[in-house]
Amino acid sequence: MTKSVNDGQTYSAKITETNLALADLKLSWVTAQYTAEDGLGPLQSMHEAGDSVVAIAKDGPDGMTIIGSGVLVAPGLILTATHVLEDFKGSGHSPVFMTFLPNGTRIWLPYDVCTISGPSAHDDKRKLTSDMSLLSCTLNSDALSDKPLMIAPMKVVLPLIGDRLWAFGFRHQHIEDGVPSVTPFVSSGLVSGAFPHGRGEWMPSPCIEVEMEALSGMSGGPVVNDEGELVGIVSSSLDNGGPSFITLIWEALRLEVNCPPPMFDRFHQINILRAHRLGQAKVAGKVEDKPWGDVVISFSDAEQDLYTRSTAIPSHVDEMPPAEQKFTTMQIEAFVERYDGDMEDAVEEGAERTLENLSLPEVLPFLATSDVPQDCLNLITDASVEVFEGIEDFEVISIKETQTQKLSIQCYFHLRSVVWIVSVPTAEYESHVSALAVHFMNPESSDGVTKMELIQRCSFKATITFDRQSEAFDDYGVEWSAVRRRKNRTSKR
Protein backbone atom coordinates (compact mmCIF):
# COMPACT_ATOMS: atom_id res chain seq x y z
CA MET A 1 0.00 0.00 0.00
CA THR A 2 1.33 3.44 -0.90
CA LYS A 3 0.40 6.61 0.98
CA SER A 4 0.85 10.06 -0.53
CA VAL A 5 0.70 13.64 0.63
CA ASN A 6 1.19 16.86 -1.29
CA ASP A 7 3.07 20.06 -0.49
CA GLY A 8 3.62 21.42 -3.98
CA GLN A 9 5.30 18.13 -4.74
CA THR A 10 4.02 14.66 -3.84
CA TYR A 11 5.58 12.59 -1.08
CA SER A 12 4.76 8.91 -1.01
CA ALA A 13 5.88 5.76 0.75
CA LYS A 14 5.03 2.09 0.49
CA ILE A 15 3.85 0.55 3.76
CA THR A 16 6.00 -2.52 4.47
CA GLU A 17 6.47 -5.08 7.19
CA THR A 18 8.41 -3.86 10.23
CA ASN A 19 11.76 -2.56 8.98
CA LEU A 20 14.52 -3.75 11.31
CA ALA A 21 16.93 -1.26 9.70
CA LEU A 22 15.55 1.30 12.17
CA ALA A 23 18.15 0.10 14.68
CA ASP A 24 20.98 1.00 12.29
CA LEU A 25 19.94 4.58 11.48
CA LYS A 26 22.23 7.37 12.59
CA LEU A 27 20.61 9.76 15.06
CA SER A 28 20.57 13.55 14.96
CA TRP A 29 19.33 16.10 17.49
CA VAL A 30 20.02 19.10 15.24
CA THR A 31 17.26 21.71 15.54
CA ALA A 32 16.19 24.61 13.36
CA GLN A 33 16.99 28.27 14.04
CA TYR A 34 14.01 30.34 15.19
CA THR A 35 13.14 34.02 14.85
CA ALA A 36 11.76 35.96 17.81
CA GLU A 37 8.54 37.03 16.13
CA ASP A 38 4.94 36.55 17.15
CA GLY A 39 2.66 34.93 14.63
CA LEU A 40 1.78 31.84 12.66
CA GLY A 41 3.12 30.74 9.30
CA PRO A 42 4.31 27.76 7.24
CA LEU A 43 7.75 26.25 7.62
CA GLN A 44 10.15 27.00 4.80
CA SER A 45 9.90 23.43 3.51
CA MET A 46 7.99 20.24 4.15
CA HIS A 47 11.06 18.45 5.49
CA GLU A 48 12.69 21.24 7.50
CA ALA A 49 11.96 19.48 10.80
CA GLY A 50 12.72 16.00 9.48
CA ASP A 51 11.41 13.20 11.68
CA SER A 52 11.07 15.33 14.79
CA VAL A 53 7.63 16.63 13.73
CA VAL A 54 5.18 13.82 13.00
CA ALA A 55 2.00 14.00 10.94
CA ILE A 56 -0.78 11.76 12.28
CA ALA A 57 -2.97 10.47 9.47
CA LYS A 58 -6.37 8.80 9.43
CA ASP A 59 -7.09 6.44 6.56
CA GLY A 60 -10.84 6.36 6.03
CA PRO A 61 -13.23 5.33 3.26
CA ASP A 62 -12.75 8.69 1.54
CA GLY A 63 -8.97 8.54 1.65
CA MET A 64 -6.28 9.65 4.05
CA THR A 65 -6.23 12.93 5.94
CA ILE A 66 -4.02 14.49 8.61
CA ILE A 67 -5.88 15.00 11.90
CA GLY A 68 -3.04 15.81 14.30
CA SER A 69 0.67 16.03 14.99
CA GLY A 70 3.28 14.42 17.21
CA VAL A 71 6.97 14.54 18.00
CA LEU A 72 9.64 11.83 17.78
CA VAL A 73 11.65 11.74 21.04
CA ALA A 74 13.62 8.50 20.49
CA PRO A 75 13.76 5.84 17.76
CA GLY A 76 10.22 4.43 17.69
CA LEU A 77 8.93 6.64 20.54
CA ILE A 78 6.42 9.41 19.80
CA LEU A 79 4.67 11.92 22.07
CA THR A 80 1.29 13.29 21.04
CA ALA A 81 -1.96 14.61 22.48
CA THR A 82 -4.32 11.98 23.88
CA HIS A 83 -7.35 13.70 22.34
CA VAL A 84 -5.85 13.20 18.87
CA LEU A 85 -5.65 9.44 19.43
CA GLU A 86 -9.23 9.38 20.75
CA ASP A 87 -10.41 10.35 17.25
CA PHE A 88 -9.50 6.82 16.15
CA LYS A 89 -11.61 5.02 18.76
CA GLY A 90 -14.47 3.14 17.16
CA SER A 91 -13.37 4.07 13.64
CA GLY A 92 -11.91 0.68 12.79
CA HIS A 93 -8.69 2.38 11.68
CA SER A 94 -5.31 2.80 13.34
CA PRO A 95 -3.26 5.99 13.06
CA VAL A 96 -0.52 6.21 10.48
CA PHE A 97 2.46 8.37 11.47
CA MET A 98 4.44 10.11 8.74
CA THR A 99 7.72 12.03 8.81
CA PHE A 100 9.15 13.85 5.80
CA LEU A 101 12.65 14.03 4.32
CA PRO A 102 13.90 15.62 1.08
CA ASN A 103 14.17 12.23 -0.59
CA GLY A 104 11.11 10.48 0.81
CA THR A 105 8.74 9.70 3.64
CA ARG A 106 9.09 7.45 6.66
CA ILE A 107 5.94 5.62 7.77
CA TRP A 108 5.40 4.49 11.37
CA LEU A 109 2.65 2.29 12.77
CA PRO A 110 1.58 2.15 16.45
CA TYR A 111 2.86 -0.71 18.62
CA ASP A 112 1.78 0.34 22.13
CA VAL A 113 0.42 3.45 23.87
CA CYS A 114 0.35 4.71 27.46
CA THR A 115 -1.15 7.71 29.22
CA ILE A 116 -2.14 8.63 32.79
CA SER A 117 -5.72 8.66 34.02
CA GLY A 118 -7.47 8.99 37.36
CA PRO A 119 -10.92 9.38 38.89
CA SER A 120 -12.97 12.55 38.66
CA ALA A 121 -13.63 14.40 41.90
CA HIS A 122 -17.20 15.13 40.79
CA ASP A 123 -18.33 12.05 38.84
CA ASP A 124 -17.55 8.49 39.98
CA LYS A 125 -18.27 7.18 36.48
CA ARG A 126 -15.86 9.56 34.76
CA LYS A 127 -12.09 9.36 34.41
CA LEU A 128 -9.70 12.25 34.04
CA THR A 129 -7.11 11.58 31.35
CA SER A 130 -3.86 13.39 30.72
CA ASP A 131 -3.52 14.91 27.26
CA MET A 132 0.03 13.55 27.07
CA SER A 133 0.44 10.09 25.49
CA LEU A 134 3.59 8.11 24.73
CA LEU A 135 3.52 5.66 21.83
CA SER A 136 5.98 3.04 20.71
CA CYS A 137 5.98 2.59 16.94
CA THR A 138 7.53 0.38 14.31
CA LEU A 139 9.09 1.68 11.11
CA ASN A 140 7.00 0.38 8.21
CA SER A 141 8.62 1.87 5.13
CA ASP A 142 11.99 2.28 3.49
CA ALA A 143 14.42 3.32 6.23
CA LEU A 144 16.03 5.96 3.97
CA SER A 145 19.34 5.02 5.54
CA ASP A 146 21.26 7.84 3.86
CA LYS A 147 19.47 10.34 6.12
CA PRO A 148 19.80 10.39 9.93
CA LEU A 149 16.78 10.04 12.17
CA MET A 150 16.07 13.54 13.47
CA ILE A 151 14.90 13.40 17.10
CA ALA A 152 13.70 16.22 19.33
CA PRO A 153 15.94 16.95 22.34
CA MET A 154 13.89 17.50 25.51
CA LYS A 155 14.16 19.77 28.52
CA VAL A 156 12.25 19.28 31.76
CA VAL A 157 11.49 22.84 32.77
CA LEU A 158 8.75 25.19 33.95
CA PRO A 159 8.84 27.95 31.31
CA LEU A 160 8.76 31.39 32.91
CA ILE A 161 6.22 34.11 32.23
CA GLY A 162 7.47 36.08 29.23
CA ASP A 163 9.60 33.25 27.80
CA ARG A 164 9.21 32.81 24.05
CA LEU A 165 8.18 29.38 22.75
CA TRP A 166 7.56 27.91 19.31
CA ALA A 167 4.94 25.33 18.30
CA PHE A 168 4.96 23.09 15.22
CA GLY A 169 2.41 20.90 13.52
CA PHE A 170 0.46 20.04 10.40
CA ARG A 171 -2.72 21.84 9.46
CA HIS A 172 -5.77 19.62 9.00
CA GLN A 173 -6.54 20.27 5.32
CA HIS A 174 -8.69 18.85 2.58
CA ILE A 175 -8.04 15.96 0.18
CA GLU A 176 -7.76 16.45 -3.58
CA ASP A 177 -7.87 13.42 -5.88
CA GLY A 178 -7.26 11.15 -2.89
CA VAL A 179 -4.10 13.03 -1.87
CA PRO A 180 -4.20 15.21 1.27
CA SER A 181 -2.65 18.65 0.94
CA VAL A 182 -0.50 19.10 4.03
CA THR A 183 1.46 22.14 5.17
CA PRO A 184 3.64 22.20 8.28
CA PHE A 185 3.20 25.37 10.36
CA VAL A 186 5.19 27.14 13.05
CA SER A 187 3.74 29.54 15.61
CA SER A 188 5.50 31.69 18.19
CA GLY A 189 4.42 33.56 21.31
CA LEU A 190 5.15 34.40 24.94
CA VAL A 191 4.24 32.40 28.03
CA SER A 192 1.39 34.16 29.83
CA GLY A 193 0.37 31.69 32.55
CA ALA A 194 1.56 28.62 34.45
CA PHE A 195 -0.61 25.82 35.87
CA PRO A 196 1.69 23.22 37.51
CA HIS A 197 -1.35 21.37 38.92
CA GLY A 198 -3.36 21.61 35.71
CA ARG A 199 -6.46 23.66 34.97
CA GLY A 200 -9.13 21.63 36.73
CA GLU A 201 -10.76 18.60 35.16
CA TRP A 202 -10.58 20.13 31.69
CA MET A 203 -6.76 19.95 31.67
CA PRO A 204 -5.62 17.91 34.70
CA SER A 205 -1.93 17.75 33.74
CA PRO A 206 0.80 20.36 34.30
CA CYS A 207 0.42 22.95 31.56
CA ILE A 208 1.14 26.54 30.57
CA GLU A 209 -0.68 29.23 28.62
CA VAL A 210 1.07 30.82 25.64
CA GLU A 211 -0.11 33.83 23.66
CA MET A 212 0.09 32.18 20.26
CA GLU A 213 -2.24 30.69 17.69
CA ALA A 214 -2.40 26.98 16.87
CA LEU A 215 -4.39 25.60 13.95
CA SER A 216 -6.54 22.49 13.88
CA GLY A 217 -4.15 19.63 13.19
CA MET A 218 -1.29 21.10 15.25
CA SER A 219 -2.60 19.35 18.39
CA GLY A 220 0.06 16.99 19.75
CA GLY A 221 2.82 18.83 17.93
CA PRO A 222 6.07 19.87 19.64
CA VAL A 223 6.51 23.10 21.59
CA VAL A 224 10.16 24.14 21.97
CA ASN A 225 12.27 26.81 23.65
CA ASP A 226 14.85 29.07 21.97
CA GLU A 227 17.38 26.23 22.04
CA GLY A 228 15.03 23.94 20.11
CA GLU A 229 14.44 21.74 23.18
CA LEU A 230 11.03 20.14 23.55
CA VAL A 231 9.19 21.45 26.64
CA GLY A 232 5.62 20.38 25.85
CA ILE A 233 3.00 19.60 23.22
CA VAL A 234 0.06 21.57 21.84
CA SER A 235 -3.13 20.60 23.66
CA SER A 236 -5.72 23.24 22.81
CA SER A 237 -6.20 26.67 21.32
CA LEU A 238 -9.07 29.12 21.21
CA ASP A 239 -10.77 29.59 17.85
CA ASN A 240 -10.26 33.35 17.88
CA GLY A 241 -6.47 33.14 17.57
CA GLY A 242 -5.22 32.39 21.07
CA PRO A 243 -4.05 31.74 23.64
CA SER A 244 -2.86 28.16 23.31
CA PHE A 245 -2.50 25.70 26.18
CA ILE A 246 0.59 23.52 26.24
CA THR A 247 0.87 20.27 28.21
CA LEU A 248 4.38 20.06 29.69
CA ILE A 249 6.42 16.88 29.18
CA TRP A 250 6.68 16.18 32.93
CA GLU A 251 4.12 13.37 32.94
CA ALA A 252 5.68 11.75 29.87
CA LEU A 253 8.66 10.81 32.06
CA ARG A 254 6.40 8.47 34.08
CA LEU A 255 5.02 6.60 31.07
CA GLU A 256 6.24 3.17 29.92
CA VAL A 257 5.36 1.35 26.72
CA ASN A 258 6.20 -2.05 25.29
CA CYS A 259 9.44 -1.87 23.33
CA PRO A 260 8.96 -1.62 19.56
CA PRO A 261 10.96 -4.08 17.47
CA PRO A 262 13.86 -3.91 16.86
CA MET A 263 14.60 -1.15 19.38
CA PHE A 264 15.48 -1.64 23.06
CA ASP A 265 15.29 -5.44 22.69
CA ARG A 266 17.08 -5.92 26.04
CA PHE A 267 13.95 -4.70 27.80
CA HIS A 268 10.29 -5.60 27.90
CA GLN A 269 9.24 -1.98 28.39
CA ILE A 270 10.89 1.36 27.73
CA ASN A 271 10.48 4.90 29.04
CA ILE A 272 12.04 8.21 28.05
CA LEU A 273 14.60 8.36 30.85
CA ARG A 274 15.80 4.83 30.13
CA ALA A 275 16.08 5.71 26.44
CA HIS A 276 18.15 8.74 27.53
CA ARG A 277 20.53 6.52 29.52
CA LEU A 278 20.89 4.28 26.46
CA GLY A 279 21.88 7.27 24.31
CA GLN A 280 18.69 7.05 22.21
CA ALA A 281 17.07 10.21 23.63
CA LYS A 282 18.31 13.48 25.12
CA VAL A 283 16.74 14.88 28.29
CA ALA A 284 18.11 18.08 29.84
CA GLY A 285 17.08 19.55 33.18
CA LYS A 286 17.35 18.41 36.78
CA VAL A 287 15.32 15.21 36.79
CA GLU A 288 15.90 11.87 38.51
CA ASP A 289 13.88 8.66 38.35
CA LYS A 290 13.90 6.88 41.69
CA PRO A 291 14.12 3.05 41.90
CA TRP A 292 10.68 2.89 43.53
CA GLY A 293 9.08 4.57 40.49
CA ASP A 294 8.88 8.27 41.42
CA VAL A 295 10.29 10.92 39.10
CA VAL A 296 11.77 13.90 40.98
CA ILE A 297 12.14 17.27 39.23
CA SER A 298 14.29 20.03 40.73
CA PHE A 299 13.64 23.65 39.74
CA SER A 300 15.81 26.72 39.46
CA ASP A 301 15.08 29.54 41.93
CA ALA A 302 13.05 31.39 39.29
CA GLU A 303 11.07 28.26 38.40
CA GLN A 304 10.45 27.48 42.07
CA ASP A 305 9.17 31.00 42.64
CA LEU A 306 6.76 30.70 39.69
CA TYR A 307 5.70 27.23 40.84
CA THR A 308 4.94 28.52 44.33
CA ARG A 309 2.99 31.52 43.03
CA SER A 310 1.05 29.31 40.59
CA THR A 311 0.06 26.52 42.94
CA ALA A 312 -2.86 27.96 44.81
CA ILE A 313 -5.01 24.92 45.62
CA PRO A 314 -7.18 24.35 42.51
CA SER A 315 -10.92 24.28 42.96
CA HIS A 316 -11.07 20.57 42.09
CA VAL A 317 -8.62 19.60 44.85
CA ASP A 318 -9.64 19.47 48.50
CA GLU A 319 -7.30 21.55 50.65
CA MET A 320 -5.06 19.40 52.84
CA PRO A 321 -5.74 19.98 56.54
CA PRO A 322 -2.83 21.56 58.45
CA ALA A 323 -2.31 18.36 60.49
CA GLU A 324 -1.28 16.49 57.32
CA GLN A 325 1.24 18.93 55.94
CA LYS A 326 4.38 17.41 54.47
CA PHE A 327 7.88 18.29 55.59
CA THR A 328 10.01 20.41 53.30
CA THR A 329 13.31 19.09 51.96
CA MET A 330 15.23 21.06 54.60
CA GLN A 331 12.98 19.71 57.39
CA ILE A 332 13.52 16.13 56.16
CA GLU A 333 17.28 16.64 56.09
CA ALA A 334 17.26 18.00 59.66
CA PHE A 335 15.13 15.09 60.90
CA VAL A 336 17.36 12.49 59.22
CA GLU A 337 20.49 14.10 60.66
CA ARG A 338 19.05 13.80 64.16
CA TYR A 339 17.41 10.37 64.02
CA ASP A 340 19.18 8.55 61.19
CA GLY A 341 20.73 5.71 63.23
CA ASP A 342 17.62 4.94 65.28
CA MET A 343 15.43 5.15 62.19
CA GLU A 344 17.57 2.74 60.17
CA ASP A 345 17.60 0.26 63.06
CA ALA A 346 13.81 0.45 63.36
CA VAL A 347 13.32 0.05 59.61
CA GLU A 348 15.66 -2.95 59.45
CA GLU A 349 13.88 -4.65 62.37
CA GLY A 350 10.50 -3.94 60.77
CA ALA A 351 11.57 -5.36 57.41
CA GLU A 352 12.98 -8.50 59.06
CA ARG A 353 9.76 -9.04 61.07
CA THR A 354 7.72 -8.61 57.91
CA LEU A 355 9.71 -11.27 56.06
CA GLU A 356 9.60 -13.64 59.03
CA ASN A 357 5.80 -13.41 59.15
CA LEU A 358 5.26 -14.26 55.49
CA SER A 359 3.34 -17.43 54.76
CA LEU A 360 4.76 -19.98 52.31
CA PRO A 361 2.49 -18.78 49.44
CA GLU A 362 3.82 -15.24 50.10
CA VAL A 363 7.45 -16.42 50.07
CA LEU A 364 7.23 -18.30 46.76
CA PRO A 365 6.90 -15.12 44.60
CA PHE A 366 10.20 -13.87 46.09
CA LEU A 367 11.89 -17.14 45.05
CA ALA A 368 10.29 -16.97 41.61
CA THR A 369 11.99 -13.62 40.92
CA SER A 370 15.31 -15.49 41.09
CA ASP A 371 14.08 -17.65 38.19
CA VAL A 372 13.27 -20.67 40.34
CA PRO A 373 10.91 -22.65 38.05
CA GLN A 374 7.42 -23.58 39.13
CA ASP A 375 8.28 -27.29 39.19
CA CYS A 376 10.88 -26.59 41.88
CA LEU A 377 8.62 -24.21 43.81
CA ASN A 378 5.97 -26.96 43.97
CA LEU A 379 8.40 -29.16 45.93
CA ILE A 380 8.86 -26.65 48.78
CA THR A 381 6.92 -27.49 51.95
CA ASP A 382 8.25 -24.82 54.30
CA ALA A 383 10.40 -21.68 54.31
CA SER A 384 12.07 -19.39 56.83
CA VAL A 385 14.33 -16.36 56.50
CA GLU A 386 17.45 -14.79 58.00
CA VAL A 387 18.74 -11.27 57.31
CA PHE A 388 22.46 -10.48 57.30
CA GLU A 389 24.66 -7.45 56.65
CA GLY A 390 22.02 -4.81 57.48
CA ILE A 391 20.56 -2.17 55.17
CA GLU A 392 22.04 0.21 52.63
CA ASP A 393 20.96 3.02 50.29
CA PHE A 394 18.51 4.24 52.93
CA GLU A 395 16.54 7.28 51.76
CA VAL A 396 13.62 9.16 53.28
CA ILE A 397 11.07 9.93 50.57
CA SER A 398 8.62 12.03 52.59
CA ILE A 399 7.54 12.91 56.12
CA LYS A 400 4.10 14.18 57.02
CA GLU A 401 2.21 14.86 60.21
CA THR A 402 -0.79 12.64 60.88
CA GLN A 403 -3.99 13.68 62.60
CA THR A 404 -2.69 12.04 65.80
CA GLN A 405 0.29 14.43 65.79
CA LYS A 406 2.65 11.60 64.90
CA LEU A 407 4.95 11.58 61.90
CA SER A 408 4.40 9.18 59.02
CA ILE A 409 7.76 8.53 57.35
CA GLN A 410 7.98 7.00 53.89
CA CYS A 411 11.40 5.55 53.04
CA TYR A 412 13.32 3.33 50.62
CA PHE A 413 16.22 0.96 51.33
CA HIS A 414 17.92 -2.35 50.46
CA LEU A 415 18.47 -5.37 52.67
CA ARG A 416 21.92 -6.54 51.63
CA SER A 417 21.47 -10.28 52.23
CA VAL A 418 18.14 -12.02 52.65
CA VAL A 419 18.71 -15.75 53.09
CA TRP A 420 15.71 -17.97 52.41
CA ILE A 421 15.93 -21.44 53.97
CA VAL A 422 13.51 -23.76 52.17
CA SER A 423 12.52 -27.32 53.05
CA VAL A 424 11.91 -30.13 50.55
CA PRO A 425 11.23 -33.82 51.26
CA THR A 426 14.56 -35.57 50.86
CA ALA A 427 13.08 -38.09 48.43
CA GLU A 428 11.91 -35.22 46.19
CA TYR A 429 15.27 -33.48 46.55
CA GLU A 430 17.13 -36.59 45.39
CA SER A 431 14.78 -36.93 42.41
CA HIS A 432 15.23 -33.28 41.36
CA VAL A 433 18.73 -32.52 42.65
CA SER A 434 20.08 -31.27 39.31
CA ALA A 435 17.29 -28.71 38.90
CA LEU A 436 17.36 -27.57 42.53
CA ALA A 437 21.16 -27.20 42.60
CA VAL A 438 20.95 -24.52 39.92
CA HIS A 439 19.11 -22.18 42.30
CA PHE A 440 19.78 -23.32 45.85
CA MET A 441 22.96 -24.03 47.81
CA ASN A 442 24.16 -25.61 51.06
CA PRO A 443 21.75 -28.58 51.13
CA GLU A 444 21.50 -30.40 54.46
CA SER A 445 19.31 -33.48 54.99
CA SER A 446 17.87 -34.68 58.30
CA ASP A 447 14.83 -36.73 59.29
CA GLY A 448 13.58 -37.02 55.70
CA VAL A 449 13.77 -33.27 55.02
CA THR A 450 16.40 -31.42 53.00
CA LYS A 451 16.97 -27.74 53.69
CA MET A 452 18.62 -25.43 51.16
CA GLU A 453 19.41 -21.72 50.91
CA LEU A 454 18.82 -18.99 48.36
CA ILE A 455 20.29 -15.52 48.88
CA GLN A 456 18.66 -12.34 47.58
CA ARG A 457 19.15 -8.59 47.88
CA CYS A 458 15.72 -7.06 48.47
CA SER A 459 14.49 -3.49 48.06
CA PHE A 460 11.65 -1.99 50.06
CA LYS A 461 9.46 1.09 50.00
CA ALA A 462 7.98 1.29 53.48
CA THR A 463 6.36 3.55 56.07
CA ILE A 464 7.14 3.87 59.74
CA THR A 465 5.56 6.07 62.41
CA PHE A 466 7.49 8.36 64.75
CA ASP A 467 5.95 9.41 68.07
CA ARG A 468 7.17 12.94 68.80
CA GLN A 469 6.47 12.65 72.53
CA SER A 470 8.30 9.38 73.16
CA GLU A 471 10.72 9.80 70.24
CA ALA A 472 10.11 6.16 69.31
CA PHE A 473 9.54 4.49 65.94
CA ASP A 474 6.74 1.93 65.44
CA ASP A 475 3.91 0.81 63.12
CA TYR A 476 6.18 -0.40 60.32
CA GLY A 477 4.48 -1.33 57.04
CA VAL A 478 5.72 -2.37 53.57
CA GLU A 479 4.20 -0.56 50.57
CA TRP A 480 6.33 -2.14 47.84
CA SER A 481 9.17 -4.65 47.56
CA ALA A 482 11.44 -5.92 44.81
CA VAL A 483 14.36 -8.30 44.37
CA ARG A 484 17.67 -7.38 42.81
CA ARG A 485 19.06 -10.30 40.83
CA ARG A 486 22.26 -11.99 41.95
CA LYS A 487 24.55 -14.38 40.19
CA ASN A 488 24.15 -17.95 41.41
CA ARG A 489 26.62 -19.03 44.09
CA THR A 490 28.01 -22.55 44.30
CA SER A 491 30.47 -22.24 47.17
CA LYS A 492 29.60 -22.67 50.85
CA ARG A 493 29.54 -19.64 53.14
Secondary structure, 3 states (H helix, E strand, C coil): CEEEEECCCEEEEECCCCCHHHHHCCEECCCCCCCCCCEEEECCCCCCCHHHEEEEEEEECCEEEEEEEEEEEECCEEEEEHHHHHCCCCCCCCCEEEEEECCEEEEEEEEEEECCEEECCCCCCCEEECCEEEEEEEECCCCCCCCCEECCCEECCCCCCCCEEEEEEECCCCEECCEEECCEEEEEEEEEEEECCCECCCECCCEEEEECCCCCCCCCCEEECCCCCEEEEEEEECCCCCCEEEEEHHHHHHCCEECCCCCCCCCCEECHHHHHHCCCCCEECEEEECCCCCEEEECCHHHHHHHHHCCCCCCCCCCCCHHHCECCHHHHHHHHHHHHHHHHHHHHHHHHHHHHCCCHHHHHHHHHCCCCCHHHHCCCCEEEEEEEEEEEEEEEEEEEECCCCCEEEEEEEEEEEEEEEEEEEHHHHHHCHHHHHCCCEEEEEECCEEEEEEEEEEEEEEEEEEECCCCEEEEEEEEEEEEECCCCCCCCC
